[in-house]
Amino acid sequence: MSICFIVSTFQRPEVLEACLATLRIQPEPRRIIVADNSADLALLYQNVAVCSHFGAEHVPTFVDNPYDAANWVVESRYITEPWLCFPSDDGLMVAGFSQIMLDVAKGNGLVYCDCIYRQDPLVGSWPAYRLLDAAPMMGRIDKTNFIVRRELFKGFPPHPKGWCDGALIEQLIAQGVKHAKAPGVLVLHQ
């Protein structure tokens, strides 16, 4: 079994570099595709160099919404990996993320994990971090902290408040998709 990581990035090559470093150390086999929403050509070229360094495929998408970018990449690329994960460029995965998630995936179509998440607004000069105790509902899931079977993913649905990741998960659960939660805190997001 393997995962295709589809990473959304927007004009921050230094953040993308940290994300790809954590994905590169995941156990094989895995594929990394970067959906680059950068409008600035200099930053786009920097992202190309970062992707090349980490062996990631670079795909310019030129859209502002990371959910639309992920949808477009899945539709436009021939993805044979059975599992999809959608990290943002400011997401960091623990070294065993993919193996832990795939171990739990047997018999399930959706696997999610807890993560450390920056909750805005900033407190003083330090960001306030909290544990996102993930659950398959809006506001308790983040596109960075779940994997979904490729054949079940028909795209992130639109949502008026932008909670497309939660809307997708609730849609899958309503359709009867089996799901499970992996042990531990496996992601730091933002």
Buried (B, 14 or more C-beta within 10 A) or exposed (E): EBBBBBBBBBBBBEBBBBBBBBBEEBBEEBBBBBBBBBEEEEBBEBBBEBBEEBEBBBBBBEBEBBBBBBBBBBEEBEBEBBBBBBBBBBBBBBEBBBEBBBEBBEEBBBBBBBBBBBEEEEEEEEEEBEEBEBBBEBEEBBBBBBBBBBEBBEBBBEBEEEBBBBBBBBBBBEEEBEBBBBEEBBBBBB
